[in-house]
Amino acid sequence: MTDHVSQAPALDDFETWANFFASYKAFSHPAELHGGLCGRLAAGGRLSKQEWRILACEQMGIAPEATEGADELTTFLDTAYDVTLAALQSSDMSFRPLLPDDEYTLEQRLQSLSAWVRGFLEGMAVMASRELGEATGEVREVVEDMVAISQVAQGEDDSEESEQQFNEIMEYVRVGALTVFTEFNPPAPPAETTLH
C-alpha cells in the first residue's frame, strides 16, 4: 500500500493537479474537486473507486469512459482518493487543502481557497445534509464561516497584512475540515478486545 502511494506523483501538490487538469483540458478548478472530495469524506461518506472516477470526470468535464484504458487517469484519481482520505485520517493532523503556493498571486490563491471551500460545502451537503442539522454547535459554526469564506472578496492587495489574513483564513479552513471529519467519522474501535 505505501509503495503504491510513494511511487505516485505528489498528490498533495497543487501544481501536479493543475498540470493534470490542463493535460485533460478540464474546465473545473483542481481545488474545487479536491474540496468536494474532502467534503464527502469529512461528512462520513466513502466512494467506491468507480463512483469517485465518475464523479471526478463529471466535474473535470471529461467523459467517464475516458478512464477505460487510461491507466494514467485512473492511477491519478485512485491515488488522489487514497492520499486524501489518509491525510484526513492521519493522527498528526497534517492534512492541507489543495491550494497553490506563495508563487501565485494572493488573488489567485484566494480564488483557489474560495473554490476549495465551495467544493467542500457541496460535497458535505450531498453526504450529510440531514445530519448537519443535528451536528454540534462547533460544526454548524464552521459550516457558516465556510459559507462566508466561499464568497470571499476578490481583488485583495498583496500587502503583508492581506497575506497574513489569507494564511489565517486558510488555517481556519484546514482545522475546520478536520473538525467536521472528526465529528462524522468516529475512530474505529480497537481491533483486539482485551479480556478482564
Stockholm file with secondary structure:
# STOCKHOLM 1.0

chainA/1-196         MTDHVSQAPALDDFETWANFFASYKAFSHPAELHGGLCGRLAAGGRLSKQEWRILACEQMGIAPEATEGADELTTFLDTAYDVTLAALQSSDMSFRPLLPDDEYTLEQRLQSLSAWVRGFLEGMAVMASRELGEATGEVREVVEDMVAISQVAQGEDDSEESEQQFNEIMEYVRVGALTVFTEFNPPAPPAETTLH
#=GR chainA/1-196 SS CHHHHHHSCCTTCHHHHHHHHHHTTCCSCHHHHHHHHHHHHHTTCCCCHHHHHHHHHHHHTSCGGGGTTCHHHHHHHHHHHHHHHHHHHCTTCCCCCCCCCTTSCHHHHHHHHHHHHHHHHHHHHHHHHHHHHTSCHHHHHHHHHHHHHHTCCSCCCCCHHHHHHHHHHHHHHHHHHHHHHHHHSCCCCCSSCCCC
#=GC SS_cons         CHHHHHHSCCTTCHHHHHHHHHHTTCCSCHHHHHHHHHHHHHTTCCCCHHHHHHHHHHHHTSCGGGGTTCHHHHHHHHHHHHHHHHHHHCTTCCCCCCCCCTTSCHHHHHHHHHHHHHHHHHHHHHHHHHHHHTSCHHHHHHHHHHHHHHTCCSCCCCCHHHHHHHHHHHHHHHHHHHHHHHHHSCCCCCSSCCCC
//
